[in-house]
Amino acid sequence: MPPFLAFDDKAPENPQGLPLVLVHGHPFDRTMWAPQTEAFSASRRVIAPDLRGYGASPVLPGVTPLARFARDIAGLLDELEVESCVLAGLSMGGQIVMDCYRRFPERIRGLVLADTFPAAETPDGKRARGAMADRLLREGMRGYADEVLEKMVAPYAPPEVKSHVHRMMTATPPEGAAAALRGRAERPDYRDLLTRVTVPALVVVGADDTFTPVSDAEAMHAALPDSTLHVIEGAAHLPNLERPEEFNRALGEFLARADRGLVPSRR
């Protein structure tokens, strides 16, 4: 059980609609979702945990499979007495959301998959993730953060966004990041799962994302039975931070549909 996870749990006095649970990516923490937590907690309950090994949650060295993260989310929902929710994740968080749907679909009323992809890791990818895990343990996070900052967010992103993203990456414990990398390398293939999703889904991607390009989002949109695709111009891998107004507009429209139990229209 994960009562040890650090998390934000915010809601107005009389929340309306489904709770929204936000799962951050690697190597970030729950502050990645600050614009969404602020915007949506005015009307509904919003829960944003730090995954194990990240942020203020405990570090457990070794290997952390996506299934372990998914079980942590389920346990947190139990602790907070959340029977059903809209579950949103970005990048690795999106893959954790897919694993959550694989394990407890009955609790999920809508899926938000942002800047992520469902395929299993390739042999080259497994080697690369293992090598990066070794490097982070050996060198720490700063060199990696410096190298990838302008792929995580676009080079033209506002300075305050770059600073926030860099701060999250450098604050992440190397042992937690390495454990997640090793676990993520062994993830299952979720592509068939997507074809069997029975709840509405929103697929979001930054137009300039090179980690998970628009073509990956289009493939997920095609595989999901009932999905909306939203490509955000002027953003890379973290459109929720780079273009929060547009991201929140798309998310808000989707949440309204999920609250009503409607199937979102394709576009």
C-alpha positions in Angstrom: 0.0 0.0 0.0 1.4 3.4 -0.8 0.3 5.9 1.8 3.9 6.9 1.7 3.5 8.6 -1.6 3.6 12.4 -1.5 0.6 13.9 -3.3 -1.5 17.0 -3.8 -5.3 16.5 -3.2 -7.2 19.7 -3.9 -10.9 20.4 -4.4 -13.4 23.1 -3.9 -16.0 22.9 -1.1 -18.6 21.3 -3.4 -16.7 19.5 -6.2 -18.4 18.9 -9.5 -17.7 16.1 -11.9 -15.3 13.2 -11.8 -12.0 13.4 -9.9 -9.0 14.0 -12.1 -5.8 12.1 -11.3 -2.6 13.3 -12.9 0.5 11.1 -13.4 3.7 12.8 -14.1 6.5 11.7 -16.5 10.2 11.0 -16.1 12.2 12.6 -14.6 9.8 15.0 -13.1 7.4 15.3 -10.1 3.9 16.4 -9.4 4.7 20.1 -9.8 4.7 19.3 -13.5 0.9 19.5 -13.3 0.8 22.9 -11.5 -1.1 24.7 -14.2 -3.7 21.9 -14.4 -4.0 21.5 -10.7 -4.6 25.2 -10.3 -7.1 25.4 -13.1 -9.3 22.4 -12.5 -9.3 22.2 -8.7 -11.5 25.2 -8.7 -14.4 23.0 -9.8 -13.4 19.3 -9.2 -11.1 17.2 -7.0 -7.6 17.0 -8.5 -5.0 14.5 -7.2 -1.4 14.6 -8.3 1.0 12.2 -6.7 4.8 12.0 -6.8 5.6 8.6 -8.1 7.9 6.4 -6.0 11.5 7.5 -6.5 10.5 11.0 -7.6 9.7 14.3 -5.8 9.0 13.9 -2.2 8.1 10.2 -2.3 10.6 7.7 -1.0 13.3 6.3 -3.2 13.4 2.5 -3.7 16.6 1.6 -5.7 16.7 -1.3 -8.0 14.0 -1.8 -10.7 10.6 -0.2 -10.7 8.3 -1.8 -13.3 5.4 0.2 -14.7 3.1 -2.4 -13.0 4.5 -1.3 -9.6 3.7 2.3 -10.4 0.2 1.3 -11.4 -0.3 -0.7 -8.2 0.8 2.4 -6.3 -1.8 4.5 -8.1 -4.5 1.9 -7.3 -3.5 1.9 -3.6 -3.5 5.7 -3.5 -7.1 5.7 -4.9 -8.0 3.2 -2.2 -6.5 5.4 0.5 -8.3 8.5 -0.8 -11.5 6.6 -1.3 -11.7 7.5 -5.0 -14.0 5.0 -6.6 -13.7 6.2 -10.2 -11.8 9.0 -12.0 -10.4 10.4 -15.2 -6.8 9.3 -15.3 -4.3 11.4 -17.1 -0.6 10.8 -17.8 2.2 12.3 -19.8 5.2 10.4 -21.3 6.1 7.6 -18.9 3.0 8.7 -16.9 0.9 7.9 -20.0 2.4 4.4 -20.1 1.6 4.0 -16.4 -2.0 5.1 -17.1 -2.2 2.4 -19.8 -1.0 -0.1 -17.2 -3.6 1.2 -14.8 -6.3 0.6 -17.4 -5.0 -2.9 -17.9 -5.3 -3.6 -14.2 -8.4 -1.8 -13.0 -10.4 -0.5 -16.0 -13.6 -0.5 -13.9 -12.4 2.5 -11.9 -11.4 4.6 -14.9 -14.1 6.8 -16.7 -11.7 8.5 -19.1 -8.1 8.3 -20.3 -5.8 11.2 -21.1 -2.6 10.1 -22.9 -0.2 13.0 -23.5 3.1 12.8 -25.4 3.4 9.1 -24.9 3.4 5.9 -26.9 2.2 2.3 -26.3 4.8 0.1 -27.9 7.2 -2.2 -26.0 10.8 -1.3 -25.9 13.1 -2.3 -28.7 16.4 -4.2 -28.0 18.4 -1.0 -28.7 16.0 0.9 -26.5 16.5 -1.5 -23.6 20.3 -1.1 -23.9 20.0 2.6 -24.1 17.8 2.8 -21.0 20.2 0.5 -19.1 23.2 2.6 -20.1 21.4 5.8 -19.1 20.5 4.3 -15.7 24.1 3.5 -15.1 25.1 7.0 -16.2 22.7 8.7 -13.8 23.9 6.6 -10.9 27.4 7.4 -11.8 27.1 11.1 -12.7 23.9 12.4 -11.2 21.1 14.2 -13.0 22.6 17.6 -14.0 24.5 16.6 -17.1 21.5 14.7 -18.5 19.2 17.6 -17.6 21.4 20.1 -19.4 21.5 17.9 -22.5 17.8 17.2 -22.9 16.2 20.4 -21.6 15.5 21.8 -25.1 14.0 18.5 -26.2 11.7 18.3 -23.1 10.5 21.8 -23.9 11.0 23.6 -27.2 14.0 25.9 -27.5 11.6 28.8 -27.8 9.8 27.9 -24.6 9.5 30.7 -22.0 12.5 31.0 -19.6 10.4 30.3 -16.6 9.2 27.1 -18.1 12.7 26.0 -18.9 13.8 26.8 -15.3 10.9 24.8 -13.8 11.6 21.7 -16.0 15.3 21.9 -15.3 14.7 22.2 -11.6 12.5 19.1 -11.6 15.0 17.1 -13.5 18.0 18.0 -11.3 16.0 17.5 -8.1 15.1 13.9 -9.1 17.0 11.3 -7.1 19.3 9.4 -9.5 18.4 6.1 -7.8 14.7 6.6 -8.4 15.2 7.7 -12.0 17.5 4.7 -12.7 15.0 2.2 -11.2 12.3 3.6 -13.4 14.4 3.4 -16.5 15.2 -0.2 -15.9 11.6 -1.0 -15.2 10.4 0.9 -18.2 12.8 -1.0 -20.5 10.8 -4.2 -19.7 7.3 -2.7 -20.2 4.7 -4.7 -22.1 3.2 -3.7 -25.4 0.0 -1.8 -24.8 -1.1 -1.4 -28.5 -3.6 -4.3 -28.4 -5.0 -3.0 -25.1 -5.8 0.4 -26.7 -8.1 -1.3 -29.2 -10.1 -2.7 -26.3 -10.5 0.5 -24.3 -14.2 1.1 -23.6 -14.0 4.7 -22.2 -13.5 8.0 -23.9 -9.9 9.0 -24.5 -8.1 12.2 -25.2 -4.7 12.0 -27.0 -2.6 15.2 -26.8 0.8 15.9 -28.2 3.1 18.9 -28.8 3.6 19.5 -32.5 7.4 19.8 -32.0 7.8 16.8 -29.7 10.7 14.7 -30.9 10.6 12.1 -28.1 7.0 11.1 -28.9 6.2 12.7 -32.3 2.8 13.5 -33.7 2.8 10.2 -35.7 2.8 8.2 -32.4 -0.2 10.2 -31.2 -2.0 9.7 -34.5 -1.4 5.9 -34.2 -2.9 5.8 -30.7 -5.9 7.9 -31.9 -6.5 5.4 -34.7 -6.2 2.4 -32.3 -8.5 3.8 -29.6 -12.2 3.1 -30.3 -13.4 6.5 -29.0 -10.8 9.2 -28.9 -10.1 12.8 -29.6 -6.7 13.9 -30.9 -5.4 17.4 -30.1 -2.1 18.6 -31.5 -0.7 21.6 -29.7 1.3 24.0 -31.9 4.3 25.8 -30.3 5.1 23.0 -27.9 7.4 20.0 -27.6 7.3 17.2 -25.0 5.5 19.1 -22.2 2.6 21.0 -23.8 0.8 21.2 -20.5 3.6 23.6 -19.2 4.6 25.2 -22.6 1.0 26.0 -23.7 -1.1 25.5 -20.6 -4.1 27.6 -21.8 -4.5 25.4 -24.9 -3.8 22.2 -23.0 -6.3 23.1 -20.4 -8.9 24.0 -22.9 -8.7 20.6 -24.6 -8.6 18.9 -21.2 -11.6 20.9 -19.9 -13.7 20.0 -23.0 -12.8 16.3 -22.5 -13.6 16.4 -18.8 -17.0 17.9 -19.5 -17.8 15.0 -21.9 -16.5 12.4 -19.4 -18.7 14.0 -16.7 -21.7 13.5 -18.9 -20.8 10.0 -19.9 -20.6 11.0 -23.5 -18.3 9.6 -26.2 -16.0 12.4 -27.5 -16.2 13.1 -31.2 -13.2 12.3 -33.4 -11.3 15.2 -35.0 
